[in-house]
Amino acid sequence: MADQQSLGTLVSKVVRDAKALLNAQVALTRTEAQKTGQQVAVVSVFGILALAAVSIAGLFGLIALAFGFVALGLPEWAGFLIVAGILILAAVIAGIVAKVRSGKITGLHVAQAEWQATSQAVSEAVGRPAIGD
């Protein structure tokens, strides 16, 4: 009987192991969230830089284009209205590109799967339904 551990010792080891598992899963979730956040930040920075560069360079070109229409004989308001239409078209295209890019950002799939697997394993070990079942 000296080789067998007491029930209290076994319970404390189970609690210690459960805490270690919980801490590991929290660390996994935190790491995955940070990685996703970094991806969002990089995409956002490059999107803003591209938009700023295109806006500034395009502004000069569009003003020149509007005055080019005026030089062709159109009234000033018509030249600038045509240019406004071009700007709206460019905004629509940029919006579509942003939507496509945002679809490539993934959520916390790995951490969520690990939480579900752990919940299932613990529930099977104790004989109770898993959280969310």
N, C-alpha and C positions, 0 to 999 in steps of 0.2 A: 504493500500500500504506500510505501514511502516514495515510489517512483511516480505515482499519480499526483497530478496537481489538484489543488482544491478548486471548488467551483468558483470562488471569488477570484482566484488567479486567472482562471480561464476567461471569466467575464471581463476582467480588466484587460487581458490581451486582445480580446475581440473588440472592446471599445477603443483601445489604442490603434489597432489595425484599421478600424472604421474611420477614426480621425485622420490617420495617415492617407487613406484612400480619398477621403473628402478633401483634404488639403491638396492632394495631387490633382484632383479634378478641378478644383478652383484655380489652381495654377494653369492648367490646360486651357480653361475657359478664358482666363485673363490674357494668356499669350495669344490665343486665336483672336480675341477681340482687339488686341493691340495691333496685330498684323493686318486685320481688316481695316482698322482705323488709319493705319499708315498708307494702305492702298488707296483709300478714299482721299486722303490728304494729297497724295502724289497726283492723282487724276484731277483733283480740284485745282491744284497749283498750275499744272500745265494747261488746263482748260481756261483758267483766268488769264494766264500769260498769252495764250493764243488769241483769246478774245480781245485783249488790250492791244496787241500788236496789229491785228487785223483792223480794229476800229480806228486806230490812229493813222495807219497807212491808207486805209480805205477812205477815210474822211477826205484826205487831200485828193485822192483820185476821183471820188464822187463829186466833189465840188468842181473839179476840172471837167468832169463829164457833163455836169449840169450846165456849165458855161459853154461847153462844146455844143450842146443842144440849142442854146441861145444863139450861138454863132451860126448855126444852121437855119436860123429864122424862126425858131419857136419862141413863144413868150417865156419870160423867166420863170413864171409860176409853173408852166408845163415842164420845163427842163428839170426843175427841182422835184416836181411830182413824180416824174419818171424815175429819178434817182431814189426817191422815197420807196417806190415799189421795189426797186432792186434791193434796198436795205431790208425790206420786209421778207423778201425771198431768202436773203442770206441768213436772217434770223431763224427762219423755219428750218433751213438746212442745218444750222448749228444746233438747234434744238433736237433734231433727229439724231445727229451724231452723239450728243450728250446722252440721250435716252439709250442708244445702243451700248455706249461705253458703261453706263451705270448698270446695265444688265449683266455685265461680266463680274461685278463685285459680289462675292458670296458672303453668306452669313456665317454663323457659328455652327456649321454642320458637324464637324468632328466632335466638338465639345458636347453638342446636343446628343449625338449618338452615344457617346461615352456615358453621359448622365443616364440615359435610358437603359443602357446595358447594365450599369451598376445598380440602378433601381430594381431592375428585373432580377439580377443575381441575388441581391440582398433580400428581396421579397420571397424568392424561392428558398433561400436559406432559413428564413424565419417562418415560412408558411403563410404569409399574408400577401394580398394583392399588391402589385407595384403601384407607386404613385402615378396617377393619371389613367390607370386601368379601370 
